[in-house]
């Protein structure tokens, strides 16, 4: 199991916040879905407790995975799946 960290930004106008909410688009849900498509795993990314809110630039998210995908390949893979309002930077 590996723990990976992403630096991302998003336009909060397209989401009902960070945390997964039934029947609503969220950043966490979008990330979980994209990671699941790449790995087949049921992963729920976490954000640090001090996250700054819906329109935050430089949000950090972490997740654990057993996927052998090299760290340098995650950015292109996720950015190819995520909605245009979410961008992974690092």
PDB file with one MODEL, atoms N, CA, C and O in Angstrom:
MODEL        1
ATOM      1  N   UNK A   1       0.856  -1.173   0.000  1.00  0.00           N
ATOM      2  CA  UNK A   1       0.000   0.000   0.000  1.00  0.00           C
ATOM      3  C   UNK A   1       0.903   1.238   0.000  1.00  0.00           C
ATOM      4  O   UNK A   1       1.860   1.318   0.770  1.00  0.00           O
ATOM      5  N   UNK A   2       0.589   2.194  -0.867  1.00  0.00           N
ATOM      6  CA  UNK A   2       1.323   3.466  -0.931  1.00  0.00           C
ATOM      7  C   UNK A   2       0.375   4.601  -0.595  1.00  0.00           C
ATOM      8  O   UNK A   2      -0.818   4.538  -0.893  1.00  0.00           O
ATOM      9  N   UNK A   3       0.908   5.629   0.021  1.00  0.00           N
ATOM     10  CA  UNK A   3       0.155   6.856   0.260  1.00  0.00           C
ATOM     11  C   UNK A   3       0.654   7.906  -0.718  1.00  0.00           C
ATOM     12  O   UNK A   3       1.848   8.198  -0.774  1.00  0.00           O
ATOM     13  N   UNK A   4      -0.273   8.474  -1.491  1.00  0.00           N
ATOM     14  CA  UNK A   4       0.092   9.495  -2.466  1.00  0.00           C
ATOM     15  C   UNK A   4      -0.567  10.819  -2.093  1.00  0.00           C
ATOM     16  O   UNK A   4      -1.642  10.849  -1.495  1.00  0.00           O
ATOM     17  N   UNK A   5       0.092  11.898  -2.454  1.00  0.00           N
ATOM     18  CA  UNK A   5      -0.409  13.247  -2.180  1.00  0.00           C
ATOM     19  C   UNK A   5      -0.548  13.984  -3.500  1.00  0.00           C
ATOM     20  O   UNK A   5       0.336  13.931  -4.356  1.00  0.00           O
ATOM     21  N   UNK A   6      -1.667  14.671  -3.651  1.00  0.00           N
ATOM     22  CA  UNK A   6      -1.920  15.490  -4.841  1.00  0.00           C
ATOM     23  C   UNK A   6      -2.053  16.947  -4.444  1.00  0.00           C
ATOM     24  O   UNK A   6      -2.622  17.271  -3.402  1.00  0.00           O
ATOM     25  N   UNK A   7      -1.533  17.806  -5.271  1.00  0.00           N
ATOM     26  CA  UNK A   7      -1.809  19.235  -5.153  1.00  0.00           C
ATOM     27  C   UNK A   7      -2.747  19.556  -6.299  1.00  0.00           C
ATOM     28  O   UNK A   7      -2.423  19.311  -7.461  1.00  0.00           O
ATOM     29  N   UNK A   8      -3.905  20.101  -5.976  1.00  0.00           N
ATOM     30  CA  UNK A   8      -4.899  20.366  -6.997  1.00  0.00           C
ATOM     31  C   UNK A   8      -5.573  21.701  -6.754  1.00  0.00           C
ATOM     32  O   UNK A   8      -5.470  22.282  -5.674  1.00  0.00           O
ATOM     33  N   UNK A   9      -6.250  22.166  -7.758  1.00  0.00           N
ATOM     34  CA  UNK A   9      -7.077  23.358  -7.626  1.00  0.00           C
ATOM     35  C   UNK A   9      -8.395  23.063  -8.322  1.00  0.00           C
ATOM     36  O   UNK A   9      -8.475  22.185  -9.182  1.00  0.00           O
ATOM     37  N   UNK A  10      -9.420  23.798  -7.945  1.00  0.00           N
ATOM     38  CA  UNK A  10     -10.730  23.573  -8.543  1.00  0.00           C
ATOM     39  C   UNK A  10     -11.581  24.818  -8.460  1.00  0.00           C
ATOM     40  O   UNK A  10     -11.363  25.694  -7.622  1.00  0.00           O
ATOM     41  N   UNK A  11     -12.554  24.877  -9.347  1.00  0.00           N
ATOM     42  CA  UNK A  11     -13.545  25.942  -9.341  1.00  0.00           C
ATOM     43  C   UNK A  11     -14.720  25.430  -8.527  1.00  0.00           C
ATOM     44  O   UNK A  11     -15.458  24.555  -8.979  1.00  0.00           O
ATOM     45  N   UNK A  12     -14.896  25.963  -7.348  1.00  0.00           N
ATOM     46  CA  UNK A  12     -15.920  25.489  -6.427  1.00  0.00           C
ATOM     47  C   UNK A  12     -17.343  25.715  -6.900  1.00  0.00           C
ATOM     48  O   UNK A  12     -18.272  25.118  -6.356  1.00  0.00           O
ATOM     49  N   UNK A  13     -17.535  26.561  -7.899  1.00  0.00           N
ATOM     50  CA  UNK A  13     -18.894  26.840  -8.385  1.00  0.00           C
ATOM     51  C   UNK A  13     -19.561  25.585  -8.948  1.00  0.00           C
ATOM     52  O   UNK A  13     -20.788  25.485  -8.962  1.00  0.00           O
ATOM     53  N   UNK A  14     -18.761  24.637  -9.408  1.00  0.00           N
ATOM     54  CA  UNK A  14     -19.308  23.428 -10.007  1.00  0.00           C
ATOM     55  C   UNK A  14     -19.623  22.332  -8.987  1.00  0.00           C
ATOM     56  O   UNK A  14     -20.124  21.271  -9.360  1.00  0.00           O
ATOM     57  N   UNK A  15     -19.337  22.574  -7.716  1.00  0.00           N
ATOM     58  CA  UNK A  15     -19.445  21.522  -6.709  1.00  0.00           C
ATOM     59  C   UNK A  15     -20.212  21.982  -5.474  1.00  0.00           C
ATOM     60  O   UNK A  15     -20.308  23.174  -5.180  1.00  0.00           O
ATOM     61  N   UNK A  16     -20.751  21.001  -4.768  1.00  0.00           N
ATOM     62  CA  UNK A  16     -21.435  21.252  -3.493  1.00  0.00           C
ATOM     63  C   UNK A  16     -20.433  21.040  -2.356  1.00  0.00           C
ATOM     64  O   UNK A  16     -20.735  20.370  -1.368  1.00  0.00           O
ATOM     65  N   UNK A  17     -19.244  21.615  -2.505  1.00  0.00           N
ATOM     66  CA  UNK A  17     -18.206  21.511  -1.486  1.00  0.00           C
ATOM     67  C   UNK A  17     -17.218  20.392  -1.763  1.00  0.00           C
ATOM     68  O   UNK A  17     -17.212  19.799  -2.842  1.00  0.00           O
ATOM     69  N   UNK A  18     -16.388  20.115  -0.775  1.00  0.00           N
ATOM     70  CA  UNK A  18     -15.352  19.087  -0.882  1.00  0.00           C
ATOM     71  C   UNK A  18     -15.911  17.699  -0.624  1.00  0.00           C
ATOM     72  O   UNK A  18     -15.755  16.804  -1.455  1.00  0.00           O
ATOM     73  N   UNK A  19     -16.560  17.512   0.517  1.00  0.00           N
ATOM     74  CA  UNK A  19     -16.930  16.197   1.017  1.00  0.00           C
ATOM     75  C   UNK A  19     -18.068  15.552   0.227  1.00  0.00           C
ATOM     76  O   UNK A  19     -19.012  16.226  -0.186  1.00  0.00           O
ATOM     77  N   UNK A  20     -17.965  14.243   0.026  1.00  0.00           N
ATOM     78  CA  UNK A  20     -18.992  13.487  -0.681  1.00  0.00           C
ATOM     79  C   UNK A  20     -20.355  13.716  -0.048  1.00  0.00           C
ATOM     80  O   UNK A  20     -20.509  13.636   1.171  1.00  0.00           O
ATOM     81  N   UNK A  21     -21.341  14.000  -0.889  1.00  0.00           N
ATOM     82  CA  UNK A  21     -22.726  14.175  -0.470  1.00  0.00           C
ATOM     83  C   UNK A  21     -23.592  13.391  -1.450  1.00  0.00           C
ATOM     84  O   UNK A  21     -23.428  13.532  -2.662  1.00  0.00           O
ATOM     85  N   UNK A  22     -24.500  12.577  -0.952  1.00  0.00           N
ATOM     86  CA  UNK A  22     -25.343  11.777  -1.848  1.00  0.00           C
ATOM     87  C   UNK A  22     -26.076  12.646  -2.863  1.00  0.00           C
ATOM     88  O   UNK A  22     -26.701  13.647  -2.509  1.00  0.00           O
ATOM     89  N   UNK A  23     -25.990  12.247  -4.127  1.00  0.00           N
ATOM     90  CA  UNK A  23     -26.714  12.924  -5.186  1.00  0.00           C
ATOM     91  C   UNK A  23     -26.194  14.297  -5.578  1.00  0.00           C
ATOM     92  O   UNK A  23     -26.856  15.009  -6.332  1.00  0.00           O
ATOM     93  N   UNK A  24     -25.015  14.689  -5.081  1.00  0.00           N
ATOM     94  CA  UNK A  24     -24.462  16.002  -5.400  1.00  0.00           C
ATOM     95  C   UNK A  24     -23.019  15.855  -5.878  1.00  0.00           C
ATOM     96  O   UNK A  24     -22.284  14.985  -5.412  1.00  0.00           O
ATOM     97  N   UNK A  25     -22.630  16.709  -6.806  1.00  0.00           N
ATOM     98  CA  UNK A  25     -21.253  16.700  -7.310  1.00  0.00           C
ATOM     99  C   UNK A  25     -20.339  17.352  -6.273  1.00  0.00           C
ATOM    100  O   UNK A  25     -20.600  18.468  -5.824  1.00  0.00           O
ATOM    101  N   UNK A  26     -19.270  16.655  -5.898  1.00  0.00           N
ATOM    102  CA  UNK A  26     -18.293  17.193  -4.954  1.00  0.00           C
ATOM    103  C   UNK A  26     -16.884  16.924  -5.481  1.00  0.00           C
ATOM    104  O   UNK A  26     -16.685  16.058  -6.333  1.00  0.00           O
ATOM    105  N   UNK A  27     -15.928  17.662  -4.975  1.00  0.00           N
ATOM    106  CA  UNK A  27     -14.538  17.472  -5.388  1.00  0.00           C
ATOM    107  C   UNK A  27     -14.049  16.096  -4.943  1.00  0.00           C
ATOM    108  O   UNK A  27     -13.442  15.372  -5.732  1.00  0.00           O
ATOM    109  N   UNK A  28     -14.302  15.732  -3.702  1.00  0.00           N
ATOM    110  CA  UNK A  28     -13.872  14.438  -3.180  1.00  0.00           C
ATOM    111  C   UNK A  28     -14.494  13.295  -3.998  1.00  0.00           C
ATOM    112  O   UNK A  28     -13.815  12.322  -4.326  1.00  0.00           O
ATOM    113  N   UNK A  29     -15.754  13.417  -4.314  1.00  0.00           N
ATOM    114  CA  UNK A  29     -16.424  12.392  -5.111  1.00  0.00           C
ATOM    115  C   UNK A  29     -15.841  12.274  -6.510  1.00  0.00           C
ATOM    116  O   UNK A  29     -15.670  11.168  -7.024  1.00  0.00           O
ATOM    117  N   UNK A  30     -15.536  13.407  -7.127  1.00  0.00           N
ATOM    118  CA  UNK A  30     -14.933  13.392  -8.465  1.00  0.00           C
ATOM    119  C   UNK A  30     -13.556  12.743  -8.443  1.00  0.00           C
ATOM    120  O   UNK A  30     -13.222  11.957  -9.329  1.00  0.00           O
ATOM    121  N   UNK A  31     -12.761  13.069  -7.434  1.00  0.00           N
ATOM    122  CA  UNK A  31     -11.437  12.447  -7.304  1.00  0.00           C
ATOM    123  C   UNK A  31     -11.557  10.952  -7.065  1.00  0.00           C
ATOM    124  O   UNK A  31     -10.840  10.164  -7.683  1.00  0.00           O
ATOM    125  N   UNK A  32     -12.459  10.553  -6.171  1.00  0.00           N
ATOM    126  CA  UNK A  32     -12.657   9.131  -5.864  1.00  0.00           C
ATOM    127  C   UNK A  32     -13.054   8.366  -7.114  1.00  0.00           C
ATOM    128  O   UNK A  32     -12.557   7.267  -7.361  1.00  0.00           O
ATOM    129  N   UNK A  33     -13.948   8.946  -7.898  1.00  0.00           N
ATOM    130  CA  UNK A  33     -14.391   8.301  -9.127  1.00  0.00           C
ATOM    131  C   UNK A  33     -13.242   8.152 -10.123  1.00  0.00           C
ATOM    132  O   UNK A  33     -13.080   7.094 -10.730  1.00  0.00           O
ATOM    133  N   UNK A  34     -12.451   9.200 -10.290  1.00  0.00           N
ATOM    134  CA  UNK A  34     -11.325   9.161 -11.231  1.00  0.00           C
ATOM    135  C   UNK A  34     -10.277   8.142 -10.789  1.00  0.00           C
ATOM    136  O   UNK A  34      -9.771   7.377 -11.610  1.00  0.00           O
ATOM    137  N   UNK A  35      -9.951   8.128  -9.509  1.00  0.00           N
ATOM    138  CA  UNK A  35      -8.969   7.170  -8.995  1.00  0.00           C
ATOM    139  C   UNK A  35      -9.502   5.747  -9.172  1.00  0.00           C
ATOM    140  O   UNK A  35      -8.760   4.842  -9.552  1.00  0.00           O
ATOM    141  N   UNK A  36     -10.778   5.561  -8.897  1.00  0.00           N
ATOM    142  CA  UNK A  36     -11.394   4.249  -9.073  1.00  0.00           C
ATOM    143  C   UNK A  36     -11.349   3.771 -10.513  1.00  0.00           C
ATOM    144  O   UNK A  36     -11.121   2.588 -10.765  1.00  0.00           O
ATOM    145  N   UNK A  37     -11.564   4.670 -11.457  1.00  0.00           N
ATOM    146  CA  UNK A  37     -11.488   4.304 -12.878  1.00  0.00           C
ATOM    147  C   UNK A  37     -10.078   3.859 -13.266  1.00  0.00           C
ATOM    148  O   UNK A  37      -9.907   2.958 -14.087  1.00  0.00           O
ATOM    149  N   UNK A  38      -9.080   4.492 -12.672  1.00  0.00           N
ATOM    150  CA  UNK A  38      -7.690   4.153 -13.000  1.00  0.00           C
ATOM    151  C   UNK A  38      -7.222   2.866 -12.332  1.00  0.00           C
ATOM    152  O   UNK A  38      -6.436   2.114 -12.909  1.00  0.00           O
ATOM    153  N   UNK A  39      -7.703   2.610 -11.114  1.00  0.00           N
ATOM    154  CA  UNK A  39      -7.147   1.508 -10.330  1.00  0.00           C
ATOM    155  C   UNK A  39      -8.119   0.369 -10.063  1.00  0.00           C
ATOM    156  O   UNK A  39      -7.692  -0.741  -9.746  1.00  0.00           O
ATOM    157  N   UNK A  40      -9.412   0.622 -10.183  1.00  0.00           N
ATOM    158  CA  UNK A  40     -10.405  -0.373  -9.792  1.00  0.00           C
ATOM    159  C   UNK A  40     -10.618  -0.434  -8.294  1.00  0.00           C
ATOM    160  O   UNK A  40     -11.373  -1.272  -7.802  1.00  0.00           O
ATOM    161  N   UNK A  41      -9.950   0.456  -7.564  1.00  0.00           N
ATOM    162  CA  UNK A  41     -10.056   0.491  -6.103  1.00  0.00           C
ATOM    163  C   UNK A  41     -11.162   1.450  -5.664  1.00  0.00           C
ATOM    164  O   UNK A  41     -11.495   2.403  -6.369  1.00  0.00           O
ATOM    165  N   UNK A  42     -11.715   1.179  -4.502  1.00  0.00           N
ATOM    166  CA  UNK A  42     -12.684   2.073  -3.880  1.00  0.00           C
ATOM    167  C   UNK A  42     -11.911   2.949  -2.895  1.00  0.00           C
ATOM    168  O   UNK A  42     -11.716   2.574  -1.739  1.00  0.00           O
ATOM    169  N   UNK A  43     -11.476   4.111  -3.362  1.00  0.00           N
ATOM    170  CA  UNK A  43     -10.609   5.014  -2.598  1.00  0.00           C
ATOM    171  C   UNK A  43     -11.362   6.296  -2.297  1.00  0.00           C
ATOM    172  O   UNK A  43     -12.041   6.839  -3.169  1.00  0.00           O
ATOM    173  N   UNK A  44     -11.248   6.785  -1.072  1.00  0.00           N
ATOM    174  CA  UNK A  44     -11.841   8.073  -0.719  1.00  0.00           C
ATOM    175  C   UNK A  44     -10.714   9.025  -0.335  1.00  0.00           C
ATOM    176  O   UNK A  44     -10.191   8.937   0.776  1.00  0.00           O
ATOM    177  N   UNK A  45     -10.326   9.939  -1.237  1.00  0.00           N
ATOM    178  CA  UNK A  45      -9.243  10.873  -0.932  1.00  0.00           C
ATOM    179  C   UNK A  45      -9.589  11.728   0.282  1.00  0.00           C
ATOM    180  O   UNK A  45     -10.754  12.038   0.533  1.00  0.00           O
ATOM    181  N   UNK A  46      -8.570  12.095   1.016  1.00  0.00           N
ATOM    182  CA  UNK A  46      -8.742  12.937   2.200  1.00  0.00           C
ATOM    183  C   UNK A  46      -8.037  14.265   1.986  1.00  0.00           C
ATOM    184  O   UNK A  46      -7.053  14.354   1.251  1.00  0.00           O
ATOM    185  N   UNK A  47      -8.555  15.288   2.638  1.00  0.00           N
ATOM    186  CA  UNK A  47      -7.916  16.607   2.613  1.00  0.00           C
ATOM    187  C   UNK A  47      -7.503  16.948   4.032  1.00  0.00           C
ATOM    188  O   UNK A  47      -8.154  16.516   4.983  1.00  0.00           O
ATOM    189  N   UNK A  48      -6.433  17.715   4.193  1.00  0.00           N
ATOM    190  CA  UNK A  48      -6.039  18.135   5.534  1.00  0.00           C
ATOM    191  C   UNK A  48      -7.174  18.885   6.227  1.00  0.00           C
ATOM    192  O   UNK A  48      -8.006  19.513   5.572  1.00  0.00           O
ATOM    193  N   UNK A  49      -7.198  18.815   7.538  1.00  0.00           N
ATOM    194  CA  UNK A  49      -8.247  19.464   8.316  1.00  0.00           C
ATOM    195  C   UNK A  49      -8.295  20.964   8.079  1.00  0.00           C
ATOM    196  O   UNK A  49      -9.363  21.566   8.186  1.00  0.00           O
ATOM    197  N   UNK A  50      -7.164  21.580   7.760  1.00  0.00           N
ATOM    198  CA  UNK A  50      -7.117  23.032   7.597  1.00  0.00           C
ATOM    199  C   UNK A  50      -7.406  23.504   6.177  1.00  0.00           C
ATOM    200  O   UNK A  50      -7.009  24.608   5.806  1.00  0.00           O
ATOM    201  N   UNK A  51      -8.095  22.683   5.371  1.00  0.00           N
ATOM    202  CA  UNK A  51      -8.391  23.143   4.007  1.00  0.00           C
ATOM    203  C   UNK A  51      -9.167  24.454   4.049  1.00  0.00           C
ATOM    204  O   UNK A  51      -9.901  24.723   5.001  1.00  0.00           O
ATOM    205  N   UNK A  52      -9.000  25.259   3.018  1.00  0.00           N
ATOM    206  CA  UNK A  52      -9.490  26.637   3.057  1.00  0.00           C
ATOM    207  C   UNK A  52     -10.870  26.856   2.458  1.00  0.00           C
ATOM    208  O   UNK A  52     -11.385  27.971   2.542  1.00  0.00           O
ATOM    209  N   UNK A  53     -11.477  25.874   1.873  1.00  0.00           N
ATOM    210  CA  UNK A  53     -12.838  26.093   1.407  1.00  0.00           C
ATOM    211  C   UNK A  53     -13.049  25.778  -0.055  1.00  0.00           C
ATOM    212  O   UNK A  53     -12.178  25.217  -0.719  1.00  0.00           O
ATOM    213  N   UNK A  54     -14.214  26.144  -0.545  1.00  0.00           N
ATOM    214  CA  UNK A  54     -14.684  25.739  -1.859  1.00  0.00           C
ATOM    215  C   UNK A  54     -13.836  26.265  -3.013  1.00  0.00           C
ATOM    216  O   UNK A  54     -13.625  25.541  -3.986  1.00  0.00           O
ATOM    217  N   UNK A  55     -13.357  27.468  -2.940  1.00  0.00           N
ATOM    218  CA  UNK A  55     -12.629  28.054  -4.063  1.00  0.00           C
ATOM    219  C   UNK A  55     -11.128  28.090  -3.788  1.00  0.00           C
ATOM    220  O   UNK A  55     -10.421  28.964  -4.290  1.00  0.00           O
ATOM    221  N   UNK A  56     -10.657  27.160  -3.009  1.00  0.00           N
ATOM    222  CA  UNK A  56      -9.267  27.137  -2.567  1.00  0.00           C
ATOM    223  C   UNK A  56      -8.314  26.839  -3.720  1.00  0.00           C
ATOM    224  O   UNK A  56      -8.551  25.927  -4.511  1.00  0.00           O
ATOM    225  N   UNK A  57      -7.252  27.604  -3.807  1.00  0.00           N
ATOM    226  CA  UNK A  57      -6.173  27.303  -4.744  1.00  0.00           C
ATOM    227  C   UNK A  57      -5.107  26.549  -3.964  1.00  0.00           C
ATOM    228  O   UNK A  57      -4.777  26.944  -2.846  1.00  0.00           O
ATOM    229  N   UNK A  58      -4.576  25.505  -4.507  1.00  0.00           N
ATOM    230  CA  UNK A  58      -3.532  24.765  -3.827  1.00  0.00           C
ATOM    231  C   UNK A  58      -4.045  23.797  -2.793  1.00  0.00           C
ATOM    232  O   UNK A  58      -3.397  23.613  -1.763  1.00  0.00           O
ATOM    233  N   UNK A  59      -5.174  23.174  -3.019  1.00  0.00           N
ATOM    234  CA  UNK A  59      -5.731  22.157  -2.129  1.00  0.00           C
ATOM    235  C   UNK A  59      -4.843  20.920  -2.159  1.00  0.00           C
ATOM    236  O   UNK A  59      -4.356  20.536  -3.222  1.00  0.00           O
ATOM    237  N   UNK A  60      -4.627  20.299  -1.016  1.00  0.00           N
ATOM    238  CA  UNK A  60      -3.874  19.055  -0.934  1.00  0.00           C
ATOM    239  C   UNK A  60      -4.850  17.927  -0.633  1.00  0.00           C
ATOM    240  O   UNK A  60      -5.729  18.065   0.217  1.00  0.00           O
ATOM    241  N   UNK A  61      -4.690  16.820  -1.330  1.00  0.00           N
ATOM    242  CA  UNK A  61      -5.487  15.623  -1.072  1.00  0.00           C
ATOM    243  C   UNK A  61      -4.542  14.431  -1.005  1.00  0.00           C
ATOM    244  O   UNK A  61      -3.552  14.375  -1.734  1.00  0.00           O
ATOM    245  N   UNK A  62      -4.848  13.487  -0.134  1.00  0.00           N
ATOM    246  CA  UNK A  62      -4.048  12.274  -0.013  1.00  0.00           C
ATOM    247  C   UNK A  62      -4.950  11.055  -0.184  1.00  0.00           C
ATOM    248  O   UNK A  62      -6.150  11.104   0.089  1.00  0.00           O
ATOM    249  N   UNK A  63      -4.348   9.970  -0.640  1.00  0.00           N
ATOM    250  CA  UNK A  63      -5.084   8.716  -0.726  1.00  0.00           C
ATOM    251  C   UNK A  63      -4.108   7.545  -0.704  1.00  0.00           C
ATOM    252  O   UNK A  63      -2.942   7.683  -1.073  1.00  0.00           O
ATOM    253  N   UNK A  64      -4.602   6.398  -0.266  1.00  0.00           N
ATOM    254  CA  UNK A  64      -3.805   5.178  -0.229  1.00  0.00           C
ATOM    255  C   UNK A  64      -4.219   4.303  -1.414  1.00  0.00           C
ATOM    256  O   UNK A  64      -5.400   4.198  -1.744  1.00  0.00           O
ATOM    257  N   UNK A  65      -3.230   3.681  -2.040  1.00  0.00           N
ATOM    258  CA  UNK A  65      -3.506   2.837  -3.195  1.00  0.00           C
ATOM    259  C   UNK A  65      -2.530   1.671  -3.247  1.00  0.00           C
ATOM    260  O   UNK A  65      -1.399   1.763  -2.770  1.00  0.00           O
ATOM    261  N   UNK A  66      -2.983   0.589  -3.828  1.00  0.00           N
ATOM    262  CA  UNK A  66      -2.110  -0.547  -4.113  1.00  0.00           C
ATOM    263  C   UNK A  66      -1.710  -0.559  -5.582  1.00  0.00           C
ATOM    264  O   UNK A  66      -1.017  -1.472  -6.030  1.00  0.00           O
ATOM    265  N   UNK A  67      -2.136   0.435  -6.324  1.00  0.00           N
ATOM    266  CA  UNK A  67      -1.856   0.506  -7.760  1.00  0.00           C
ATOM    267  C   UNK A  67      -0.363   0.666  -8.027  1.00  0.00           C
ATOM    268  O   UNK A  67       0.327   1.398  -7.318  1.00  0.00           O
ATOM    269  N   UNK A  68       0.131  -0.027  -9.058  1.00  0.00           N
ATOM    270  CA  UNK A  68       1.542   0.112  -9.437  1.00  0.00           C
ATOM    271  C   UNK A  68       1.812   1.321 -10.342  1.00  0.00           C
ATOM    272  O   UNK A  68       2.942   1.507 -10.795  1.00  0.00           O
ATOM    273  N   UNK A  69       0.791   2.143 -10.610  1.00  0.00           N
ATOM    274  CA  UNK A  69       0.994   3.309 -11.474  1.00  0.00           C
ATOM    275  C   UNK A  69       2.121   4.162 -10.883  1.00  0.00           C
ATOM    276  O   UNK A  69       2.060   4.527  -9.709  1.00  0.00           O
ATOM    277  N   UNK A  70       3.145   4.483 -11.675  1.00  0.00           N
ATOM    278  CA  UNK A  70       4.234   5.317 -11.162  1.00  0.00           C
ATOM    279  C   UNK A  70       3.721   6.711 -10.787  1.00  0.00           C
ATOM    280  O   UNK A  70       2.835   7.239 -11.459  1.00  0.00           O
ATOM    281  N   UNK A  71       4.259   7.306  -9.736  1.00  0.00           N
ATOM    282  CA  UNK A  71       3.799   8.627  -9.293  1.00  0.00           C
ATOM    283  C   UNK A  71       3.789   9.667 -10.407  1.00  0.00           C
ATOM    284  O   UNK A  71       2.881  10.496 -10.467  1.00  0.00           O
ATOM    285  N   UNK A  72       4.782   9.636 -11.287  1.00  0.00           N
ATOM    286  CA  UNK A  72       4.868  10.645 -12.345  1.00  0.00           C
ATOM    287  C   UNK A  72       3.763  10.497 -13.395  1.00  0.00           C
ATOM    288  O   UNK A  72       3.542  11.422 -14.176  1.00  0.00           O
ATOM    289  N   UNK A  73       3.073   9.372 -13.432  1.00  0.00           N
ATOM    290  CA  UNK A  73       1.997   9.160 -14.405  1.00  0.00           C
ATOM    291  C   UNK A  73       0.615   9.568 -13.888  1.00  0.00           C
ATOM    292  O   UNK A  73      -0.325   9.688 -14.674  1.00  0.00           O
ATOM    293  N   UNK A  74       0.483   9.779 -12.591  1.00  0.00           N
ATOM    294  CA  UNK A  74      -0.824  10.087 -12.021  1.00  0.00           C
ATOM    295  C   UNK A  74      -1.403  11.398 -12.544  1.00  0.00           C
ATOM    296  O   UNK A  74      -2.601  11.465 -12.820  1.00  0.00           O
ATOM    297  N   UNK A  75      -0.593  12.430 -12.686  1.00  0.00           N
ATOM    298  CA  UNK A  75      -1.121  13.739 -13.093  1.00  0.00           C
ATOM    299  C   UNK A  75      -1.825  13.681 -14.441  1.00  0.00           C
ATOM    300  O   UNK A  75      -2.975  14.104 -14.560  1.00  0.00           O
ATOM    301  N   UNK A  76      -1.149  13.163 -15.447  1.00  0.00           N
ATOM    302  CA  UNK A  76      -1.765  13.084 -16.770  1.00  0.00           C
ATOM    303  C   UNK A  76      -2.990  12.181 -16.757  1.00  0.00           C
ATOM    304  O   UNK A  76      -4.006  12.492 -17.378  1.00  0.00           O
ATOM    305  N   UNK A  77      -2.890  11.069 -16.053  1.00  0.00           N
ATOM    306  CA  UNK A  77      -4.011  10.133 -16.008  1.00  0.00           C
ATOM    307  C   UNK A  77      -5.234  10.769 -15.349  1.00  0.00           C
ATOM    308  O   UNK A  77      -6.338  10.684 -15.888  1.00  0.00           O
ATOM    309  N   UNK A  78      -5.053  11.403 -14.194  1.00  0.00           N
ATOM    310  CA  UNK A  78      -6.185  12.023 -13.501  1.00  0.00           C
ATOM    311  C   UNK A  78      -6.731  13.219 -14.274  1.00  0.00           C
ATOM    312  O   UNK A  78      -7.945  13.371 -14.405  1.00  0.00           O
ATOM    313  N   UNK A  79      -5.852  14.060 -14.783  1.00  0.00           N
ATOM    314  CA  UNK A  79      -6.322  15.237 -15.524  1.00  0.00           C
ATOM    315  C   UNK A  79      -7.076  14.849 -16.790  1.00  0.00           C
ATOM    316  O   UNK A  79      -7.898  15.622 -17.283  1.00  0.00           O
ATOM    317  N   UNK A  80      -6.807  13.673 -17.315  1.00  0.00           N
ATOM    318  CA  UNK A  80      -7.531  13.196 -18.485  1.00  0.00           C
ATOM    319  C   UNK A  80      -8.934  12.696 -18.164  1.00  0.00           C
ATOM    320  O   UNK A  80      -9.765  12.566 -19.063  1.00  0.00           O
ATOM    321  N   UNK A  81      -9.203  12.417 -16.899  1.00  0.00           N
ATOM    322  CA  UNK A  81     -10.497  11.880 -16.467  1.00  0.00           C
ATOM    323  C   UNK A  81     -11.333  12.913 -15.714  1.00  0.00           C
ATOM    324  O   UNK A  81     -12.551  12.968 -15.877  1.00  0.00           O
ATOM    325  N   UNK A  82     -10.681  13.726 -14.896  1.00  0.00           N
ATOM    326  CA  UNK A  82     -11.398  14.688 -14.042  1.00  0.00           C
ATOM    327  C   UNK A  82     -12.128  15.737 -14.867  1.00  0.00           C
ATOM    328  O   UNK A  82     -11.731  16.026 -15.996  1.00  0.00           O
ATOM    329  N   UNK A  83     -13.197  16.313 -14.308  1.00  0.00           N
ATOM    330  CA  UNK A  83     -13.853  17.426 -14.992  1.00  0.00           C
ATOM    331  C   UNK A  83     -12.874  18.596 -15.160  1.00  0.00           C
ATOM    332  O   UNK A  83     -11.921  18.731 -14.391  1.00  0.00           O
ATOM    333  N   UNK A  84     -13.113  19.420 -16.151  1.00  0.00           N
ATOM    334  CA  UNK A  84     -12.215  20.543 -16.446  1.00  0.00           C
ATOM    335  C   UNK A  84     -12.094  21.515 -15.278  1.00  0.00           C
ATOM    336  O   UNK A  84     -11.131  22.280 -15.221  1.00  0.00           O
ATOM    337  N   UNK A  85     -13.030  21.506 -14.360  1.00  0.00           N
ATOM    338  CA  UNK A  85     -12.991  22.438 -13.223  1.00  0.00           C
ATOM    339  C   UNK A  85     -12.082  21.953 -12.099  1.00  0.00           C
ATOM    340  O   UNK A  85     -11.945  22.641 -11.088  1.00  0.00           O
ATOM    341  N   UNK A  86     -11.448  20.768 -12.253  1.00  0.00           N
ATOM    342  CA  UNK A  86     -10.464  20.272 -11.291  1.00  0.00           C
ATOM    343  C   UNK A  86      -9.161  20.040 -12.042  1.00  0.00           C
ATOM    344  O   UNK A  86      -9.152  19.395 -13.091  1.00  0.00           O
ATOM    345  N   UNK A  87      -8.065  20.561 -11.512  1.00  0.00           N
ATOM    346  CA  UNK A  87      -6.756  20.346 -12.121  1.00  0.00           C
ATOM    347  C   UNK A  87      -5.769  19.864 -11.078  1.00  0.00           C
ATOM    348  O   UNK A  87      -5.625  20.469 -10.015  1.00  0.00           O
ATOM    349  N   UNK A  88      -5.088  18.768 -11.388  1.00  0.00           N
ATOM    350  CA  UNK A  88      -4.016  18.268 -10.526  1.00  0.00           C
ATOM    351  C   UNK A  88      -2.710  18.886 -11.016  1.00  0.00           C
ATOM    352  O   UNK A  88      -2.408  18.863 -12.209  1.00  0.00           O
ATOM    353  N   UNK A  89      -1.947  19.432 -10.089  1.00  0.00           N
ATOM    354  CA  UNK A  89      -0.717  20.147 -10.428  1.00  0.00           C
ATOM    355  C   UNK A  89       0.548  19.373 -10.069  1.00  0.00           C
ATOM    356  O   UNK A  89       1.557  19.459 -10.768  1.00  0.00           O
ATOM    357  N   UNK A  90       0.487  18.632  -8.994  1.00  0.00           N
ATOM    358  CA  UNK A  90       1.701  17.963  -8.514  1.00  0.00           C
ATOM    359  C   UNK A  90       1.340  16.705  -7.760  1.00  0.00           C
ATOM    360  O   UNK A  90       2.226  16.000  -7.276  1.00  0.00           O
TER     361      UNK A  90
ENDMDL
END
